[in-house]
Amino acid sequence: MLLTKTNKFPEIANIALWVGLFASSSVLLLGAKNITHNRKDWKEFAAIGSLGAIIGAYYGVKKFSL
C-alpha cells in the first residue's frame, strides 16, 4: 500500500491504530521491567516507545505478521 497513491482515511487510521497499540504496549511491558530495576529515567521509556512505534508502523503498512 502506498499512501501517496491511495490516501484513504480508513487505511491511515488503521496504521495509526497499530502504531499506538505497539507503542503503548511496548512501554507497558518493557517499562514495567525498568521499574522493577529502580530505573525510572524518562529517556528509556521514550526509546522503548519509539521502538514500539517503528515496529507498529512497519506492521501497519506492510500488513505482515511478525
N, C-alpha and C positions, 0 to 999 in steps of 0.2 A: 504494500500500500504506500503510495506516495502522497503525502499531504499537499504537495504543491499542485497536483492534478485533481484531487478529489477532496475539496475542503468541506466535507460533510460534518455537521455538528455531532452526530452520534459517534462517529469514529474518533473525533478529537476528545469527546467526553469519555469514551472508553479508555483511551490512552491515559487521560488524566486520572481516571479511577484506578488503573493499575499502578501508576506512579505513586499515588497517595497511599494505596494499600501496601505496596512493598516498602516504601519509606517509613511508614508508621510501624509496620510490623517488625522491620529490622531494628528500629530504635527501641521498641518494647522488648524484643527478645535479646538482642545483643547488649542493649543498655542495662538490662537487669543484671547481666553478668558483671558489668563495670561497677554497679552499685554494691554488689556483694564484695568486691575487692577494695571498697572505700576510695574509689577514684571517681570523682564527680566533676570532672572538667568538661565544660560545655563543648570544647573542640572535638573531643572524642565522640560525643553524641552527634555533632554536626557531620563528622566524617562518616559515621555509621549511617546516618540518614541520607547522605549524598550517595553512598554506595547502593543503598536500597532504591533510591530514586533512579539511578542509572540502570540497574537491573530491571526495575519496573517499566521504564521507558523502552528498553530493548524488548521485553516480553510483550508490551502493548503494541508496539509497531510491528514486530515480526510474527507475533501470534504463534510462537513455538512454545512447547512445554519444556521447562528447564530440567 
